[in-house]
Amino acid sequence: MKLVHKTLDCQLGQLDDQTRTFWAVASTDQVDRQGDSIDAAGWDFANFLNNPVIAWAHDYNQPPVAKALELRVENGRLLFLAQFPTAEEYPFADTVWRLYKGGYMRAFSVGFAPLQSRVESRVIEGRAVAGNHYLKQELYEISCVTLPANPEALATLGGLVRQPLPTPRGAARKAPVGGLIDRLVTASLARRLDN
């Protein structure tokens, strides 16, 4: 079965220093930069709950940097409560915790196996793209990552997310790195459509 990774950006709110936890969004049903979307109602996370580890950048050869204490689907989003180990337990994971806490990292990614999907044509920022609409998918893992594929997905941490959050707009999104990412994604999509 094919393993797919989808990454999204989040906005950090309240973090609990005592328990080293925060709520975040693992996935949304919004269309990402690659033209793909994931139906939030289609998540199967039963097997994930048996081993709810959060990896670093989808690297399965090193220890996890956190674990998911809770997981739920709400308002078109897959939410999770992340808990990070202490510096004494795992110094690298403590560094990752501090990077999220300081706002230097904001992204998470899901690794999943598609169970049912269809291709849909969409227009993204004036470009016609063919993307996958995943209807049913099995969650394999959640990872802490540095670059998001879904810049529209946001999270409020510290409690349940009850309403859709506003999409941030402005200069930060138009940074040169974002343009590079968009060019790479466009080139990747062009190769995908040619095959």
C-alpha positions in Angstrom: 0.0 0.0 0.0 1.3 3.5 -0.9 2.3 5.8 1.9 1.3 9.4 1.4 2.6 12.5 3.3 0.6 15.7 3.6 1.9 18.7 5.6 0.2 21.7 7.0 1.0 24.9 8.9 -0.4 25.7 12.3 -0.7 28.7 14.5 0.5 28.0 18.1 -1.6 29.3 20.9 -1.4 28.1 24.5 1.2 25.6 25.4 1.2 23.8 28.8 4.8 23.9 30.1 3.9 21.6 33.0 2.7 18.8 30.9 4.6 19.8 27.8 1.4 19.6 25.7 -0.5 21.5 23.1 -3.4 20.9 20.7 -2.7 21.0 17.0 -4.2 20.1 13.7 -2.8 17.1 11.9 -4.9 17.5 8.8 -7.8 19.5 7.3 -10.2 19.0 4.5 -8.9 22.1 2.7 -7.2 21.8 -0.7 -3.4 22.0 -0.4 -0.8 23.5 -2.7 -0.7 20.2 -4.6 -4.4 20.3 -5.4 -5.1 17.4 -2.9 -7.7 17.3 -0.1 -8.5 14.8 2.6 -12.0 14.1 3.8 -11.9 14.5 7.6 -14.8 12.1 8.1 -12.8 9.4 6.2 -10.0 9.0 8.8 -9.3 5.5 10.2 -7.0 6.0 13.2 -7.6 2.8 15.1 -4.2 1.3 14.4 -2.5 4.7 15.0 -3.9 4.8 18.5 -2.1 1.5 19.3 1.2 3.3 18.8 0.5 7.1 18.8 4.0 8.4 18.3 4.9 11.6 16.6 8.0 11.4 14.4 10.6 13.9 13.3 10.2 14.6 9.6 8.9 11.1 8.8 12.2 9.6 9.9 11.3 6.2 11.2 14.9 5.3 12.1 15.1 7.6 15.1 13.1 7.8 18.3 9.8 9.7 18.2 9.9 13.3 19.4 6.4 13.3 20.9 3.3 11.3 21.4 -0.4 11.9 20.7 -2.5 11.7 23.9 -5.8 12.4 22.2 -7.1 12.4 18.6 -10.4 13.6 17.3 -12.2 14.8 14.1 -13.9 18.2 14.5 -15.1 20.8 12.0 -13.3 19.2 9.0 -10.0 18.8 10.9 -8.1 16.0 12.5 -7.0 17.3 15.9 -4.4 15.8 18.3 -3.0 16.6 21.7 0.8 16.4 21.4 3.0 15.7 24.5 6.8 16.1 24.3 9.4 14.4 26.5 11.6 16.3 28.9 15.1 17.3 28.2 16.3 14.6 30.5 14.3 12.0 28.6 15.3 13.0 25.1 17.3 16.2 24.5 16.5 16.4 20.7 12.8 16.2 21.4 13.2 19.0 23.9 14.8 21.1 21.2 11.8 20.4 18.9 9.4 21.4 21.8 11.3 24.7 22.2 11.2 25.4 18.5 7.4 25.1 18.5 7.1 27.0 21.7 9.3 29.8 20.3 7.3 30.0 17.1 10.3 28.8 14.9 8.3 25.7 13.8 4.6 25.7 12.9 4.1 22.7 10.7 2.9 19.0 11.1 2.5 16.3 8.5 0.4 13.2 8.3 1.6 9.9 6.8 -1.3 7.8 5.6 -2.4 5.0 3.3 -5.2 6.0 0.8 -8.1 3.5 1.0 -10.5 5.4 -1.4 -9.9 8.5 -3.5 -10.7 10.2 -6.8 -8.9 12.7 -9.0 -10.5 16.1 -9.2 -9.6 19.2 -11.3 -9.2 22.4 -9.4 -7.9 25.9 -9.9 -5.3 27.0 -7.4 -4.0 30.6 -7.6 -5.0 30.7 -11.2 -3.5 27.4 -12.2 -5.5 24.3 -13.3 -4.3 21.3 -11.4 -5.5 17.7 -11.0 -5.4 16.6 -7.4 -6.5 13.7 -5.3 -9.6 13.9 -3.1 -8.9 11.3 -0.4 -12.3 9.9 0.8 -11.0 7.2 3.2 -7.5 6.9 4.5 -5.7 5.1 7.3 -3.5 7.3 9.5 0.0 5.8 9.9 1.8 8.6 11.7 2.0 12.3 12.4 5.4 14.1 12.1 6.9 17.4 13.1 8.1 19.1 9.9 9.5 22.4 8.7 7.7 23.1 5.4 3.9 23.0 5.0 2.0 21.8 1.9 -1.3 23.1 3.3 -0.8 26.8 4.3 -4.5 27.3 4.9 -4.9 25.0 7.8 -4.6 26.5 11.3 -4.8 25.3 14.8 -5.6 26.9 18.1 -3.8 25.0 20.9 -4.7 24.5 24.5 -8.3 23.3 24.0 -10.9 22.3 21.5 -11.1 24.1 18.2 -14.8 25.0 17.9 -14.8 27.4 14.9 -12.9 27.8 11.6 -10.0 30.2 12.1 -9.2 33.1 9.8 -6.5 32.5 7.1 -3.5 34.7 7.7 -2.5 36.9 4.7 0.4 39.2 4.2 4.1 39.5 3.5 5.2 36.4 5.4 3.4 34.2 2.9 5.0 35.9 0.0 8.6 35.2 1.2 11.1 33.9 -1.4 11.0 30.4 0.1 7.3 30.2 -0.5 7.8 31.0 -4.1 10.4 28.3 -4.4 8.1 25.8 -2.8 5.3 26.8 -5.2 7.6 26.3 -8.2 8.8 22.9 -6.9 5.2 21.8 -6.3 4.2 23.1 -9.8 7.1 21.2 -11.4 6.1 18.1 -9.5 2.5 18.4 -10.5 3.5 18.8 -14.2 5.5 15.6 -14.0 2.6 13.9 -12.3 0.1 15.0 -15.0 2.5 13.9 -17.8 2.6 10.4 -16.4 
